[in-house]
Amino acid sequence: MFPQLAVRMKPGNPNHHLWNNNGTWFVHYVVYPTPFTKERVRHSLQTKSLEEARIRRDELLAKLAQTKAVKPALAAA
């Protein structure tokens, strides 16, 4: 059953899971490798464009959700 990917999307916030670090956009999410541990993952999207960051975030989270090793914990909240 594990690991699980925790992806909670807020419909009113199109920048959820994104943060700007000195001009470069990053995505962050949580993976639960076991029922008792969690791992915070931060990954550079290698872009300074917010629009491109949103696209890359969506592609990355969709790809993670489709892998057999990672199952989404929450798709929307």
N, C-alpha and C positions, 0 to 999 in steps of 0.2 A: 504494500500500500504506500510506502514512502519511497523516495522523497516527495513532498508536496510543494507546490509553488503557491505562495499567497499573493494573489493579485486582486486588489480591491479598487474598483474604478468608481470615481465620483462623477456622475453625469454632468454636473455643473462646473467641473474643473477640467478643462481640456489639457492642462499641464500636469495632471496627476502623475506621479512617478518620475517627474523630470525636475532637475535642478541645474542651475547655471553656476559653473565654477570658473570664475575669471574669464568669462566669455565663451567657454565650451560647455555644451549641454551633456548631461549625464542622465542615465536612467538608474533607478534603484528599486529593488524588490526584495522579498524575503523567501527563502527556501527552507523547508523543514526536512533535513536529512533523516532524522529519526523522530519518533513521537516526543522526545524529550529535549531536543536541541533545535536551534534555528540559526540560519546563516543569512546575514544581510549582504546582499550583492549590489555593488555599484559598478557601473560599466560606462565608459566614455562612448558617446555616440559620434564623436569626432566631427562635430559640426558646430558652427556658431549661429546657424539659422534655426529659429524656433520651429518653423514649419517643417523643416527637414528632420529636426529632432523628434517631433510628434510622429512622423511617418516611420522613422527608424525604431522608435519605441514600440509602436504598434506591431511592426514586423517582428521585432525581437520577442515580445511577449506572446504573440501568436505562435511563433516557432517553438518557443519553450512549452507552451500549452499542448502542442501537438506531439511532443516527444513521448515515448513510452516511459522514459525514466522519470518524468516530472508530470504530475497530475495537478490541475488547478484546484486550489482549496476553495477559492471564491472567485467567480468570474465578474460579479457585480455586487456592490453593497450600497 
